[in-house]
Amino acid sequence: MLWQCCKVRRCLRSINKKLTVSFFILLLFGMSGLLFFPHLQDLLDTPQHQGPGGKLLYSSGQLVKKEHCPRCLDDTQASGPVVSRFPSPVPPAKLPQRNPQSSAVNHIDITKNHYKLLNSSSPLQQHDGDLAGYNINTTDQLSQVQHARQNFMNKVCAKYGESAGTRPITRQHVSRIFVEDVHKLLYCEVPKVGCSNWKRVLTVLQGNASSPDKLKHEELHFGKHLKRLDSFNYKGIIYRLETYTKVLFSREPFERLVSAFRDKFENPNSYYHSVFGKRIISRYRKNPSRQALRTGAGVTFKEFIQYLLDVHRPVGMDIHWQLAAQLCSPCLIHYDFIGKFETMEEDANFLLRHIGAPTNLTLPSFKDRNPKAARTSSQITHKYFMQLSLKERQRTYDFYFMDYLLFNYSKPFEDLY
């Protein structure tokens, strides 16, 4: 009898444990469902593909209403002149073939200021549409430059990247794009490529300021003068991607990286020193001082590169050194205008005249952050990268390889492959 009682108790305890486990499983399943459901709804509403000509398509074939995205702005039919497209393109540029023995591709810059950190004794390989040697100062020549850049990028995307329509375009893909509704302009922000001055121009074009010179740096980046494309509902995003002039500016990747390092780590900056500096020093410096660990100041360029190349980096990526290809997705979004930092004045003036901007409006050239410091140049960039080993330079080049490829920049050092 005693044995039977014990057996009953064991059975009850077993049943109780199973019921407890089942209850917790059901509870967790229910909580995960509550967390997942909003994201599921968002996924169902996500644009699925960008079809030919930059059109976004929904899986359901229907536009998403505002109530599906209560934080989104209304889709207003923006006023302003309809922007005409650029003239017919020149014949497509022939993409240089990748050497199977090398991870690099011969790059040809079609701008008049061809960028090289080290002068090469070998002549540049020419290709159809190459305008090197021309005095690029007329509208026709600048239009040809634009089409040559676009054709080259299209070739690279088709061969090495993704093409429009290969995967969905999400809000993340348009999160760096700023909207100027009056002149129907979409500007993708790539930090350290003159983005502060371009935000000044966009603010004036939008009618929120009378002059770009009167706008302060903090007001530009933390104010509410400009809207991002991902703040609109999906109908508004589609409308603007299809009808607005989409603009993207690039810069030689190594030079952009050095510019970001100098700005964020060699000057007083409470955020970058605290968030990035402390962790970088703690992880990559041998016997760091207490002061360095406390303040995060004094990060060296070599330590910064160690952080950048570390797949287990102690703190995440930042837009100031993230690839332009990742920030703006140029293989998924067809940009109507591709400018370059190296020819900023010519490109900016051409674009502003094309969209019908006021004749007295030009892109500012002043440097509002650390104005006494010399601008980052090819010579300064060279000095910083000579602090690294050949292996570190090679790995950094590999890290930014898609930016070098897409925007047609030459290999920055001759000893890279």
Secondary structure, 3 states (H helix, E strand, C coil): CHHHHHHHHHHHHHHHHHHHHHHHHHHHHHHHHHHHHHHHHHHHHCEEEEEHHHEEEECCCCCCCHHHCCCCECCCCCCCCCCCCCCCCCCCCCCCCCCCCCCCCCCCCCCCCCCCCCCCCCCCCCCCCCCCCCCCCCHHHHHHHHHHHHHHHHHHHHHHCCCCCCCCCCHHHHCCEEEECCCCEEEECCCCCCHHHHHHHHHHHHCCCCCHHHCCHHHHHHCCCCEEHHHECHHHHHHHHHHCEEEEEECCHHHHHHHHHHHHHCCCCHHHHHHHHHHHHHHHCCCCCHHHHHHCCCCCHHHHHHHHHCCCCCCCCCCCCCCHHHHHCCCCCCCCEEEEHHHHHHHHHHHHHHCCCCCCCCCCCCCCCCCCCCCCCHHHHHHHHCCCCHHHHHHHHHHCHHHHHHCCCCCCCCCCC
